[in-house]
């Protein structure tokens, strides 16, 4: 089970004041923020949201938050930090959930890319757009929708997530079954290495020029470099052709089998989701499927494609005796209100403060032959072993990203914080529950993280996740970041 690992870099040569002075000399005072509350808020991410809500900041606060405005600023900051062995935490939208943005080292520097928010180019002919790292996904989506296009990327954090973080965490969106994850959308990118060197991977549809080096940078979680610019694909958008389908059934096993049959048959729905009864109830599904699982599909694209896909899926599902159709209007209404932005975040914070009820998720993945085993064993083990199960108000899950070869499993758990302090909440509830689902996925042969990334709280399992290939991961760290300044503890566990 992972634990907090806080230590100072023994090779650090500058005091906190000298770090700030050095950065201001290179970048200007207006780009180096040392406001106390700003530093506190930038010492953590949504993994510690209860502590953040109550203003409790126990991690080492960064020496400064650097508000970079261009690639040159990033390069200058990294070169300075590399020279003086200063830990750097890259950041844009700040929606990380696995502790990847925590500053676990004294006098770290947070490089905040929010001011790098320029949409560089929208190329309708070549069906791609180039943006700086601080561009919000929603802002680009709004721009291209006016042109009859879409990015195809729609994570729940779409209104506030930014491209640097989306690419760095290998994010995925609600329509991934059709459009793919962010790794399928990135054409090329620009990044800055810890030395300050700027590298560019050109925007081409495909090439056989050796290993695809995009994937060294996509998903690096700030542990190897800082992503400054991204070029992504665009797709034609046909919202008027969307189709919505839903069924209810009694068990997840049958639902996984249906998902498998649809994907193996070659259909490409934009959404393919399976909810168990507990998770579905918090979405209001108990109103029409009390005590039952719910299976949801949506299709989109040109009229003929969307209709044929919907009809083909319906034929496969309706052939199963154990399913009952759901009114499509219900499915449509639910899906249109799924995303969350600043308003929902504010509502969540207010609810938590008033009720002391937390909600978290652990997402894993596996092939079709093991995914039900992962689900059943994870839920059963949590109910059997978690010592505070009486405080857990909801324990369930859903599958939301399917492939020809398998699917993901999103474990969802809510709990009331009882008989512990705000600071003890993570150790009593979140960390042990998260560990159960991670360990069950790995035990069955699946992946411990489908799309939220490793961060600092799954880093203890990185070697087990990669097995004999972990030495390749270690080699990347040595090559990219020989001085070890990039996001200490993220992906790569801190070894005492």
TAHU-V387176 format. One record per run of one state. SS is the DSSP state (h for helix, s for strand, l for the rest). FROM is the first residue (numbers start at 0). LEN is the number of residues. If there is no record, write none. Layout:
BEGIN
{{SS:FROM:LEN} {SS:FROM:LEN}}
END
This chain:
BEGIN
{{l:0:15} {h:15:12} {l:27:1} {h:28:3} {s:31:2} {l:33:2} {h:35:6} {l:41:4} {h:45:8} {l:53:10} {s:63:4} {l:67:3} {h:70:13} {l:83:4} {s:87:4} {l:91:17} {s:108:4} {l:112:6} {s:118:5} {l:123:4} {s:127:5} {l:132:3} {s:135:1} {h:136:9} {l:145:3} {s:148:2} {l:150:11} {s:161:1} {h:162:6} {l:168:7} {h:175:4} {l:179:2} {h:181:4} {s:185:8} {l:193:4} {s:197:4} {l:201:12} {h:213:4} {l:217:7} {s:224:9} {l:233:1} {s:234:2} {l:236:2} {h:238:3} {l:241:1} {s:242:7} {l:249:2} {h:251:13} {l:264:6} {s:270:5} {l:275:1} {h:276:5} {l:281:3} {h:284:3} {l:287:5} {s:292:7} {l:299:3} {h:302:16} {l:318:5} {s:323:2} {l:325:2} {h:327:8} {l:335:6} {h:341:14} {l:355:1} {s:356:11} {l:367:3} {h:370:15} {l:385:3} {h:388:3} {s:391:8} {l:399:2} {s:401:1} {l:402:3} {s:405:11} {l:416:8} {h:424:20} {l:444:2} {s:446:1} {l:447:11} {h:458:22} {l:480:5} {s:485:1} {l:486:10}}
END
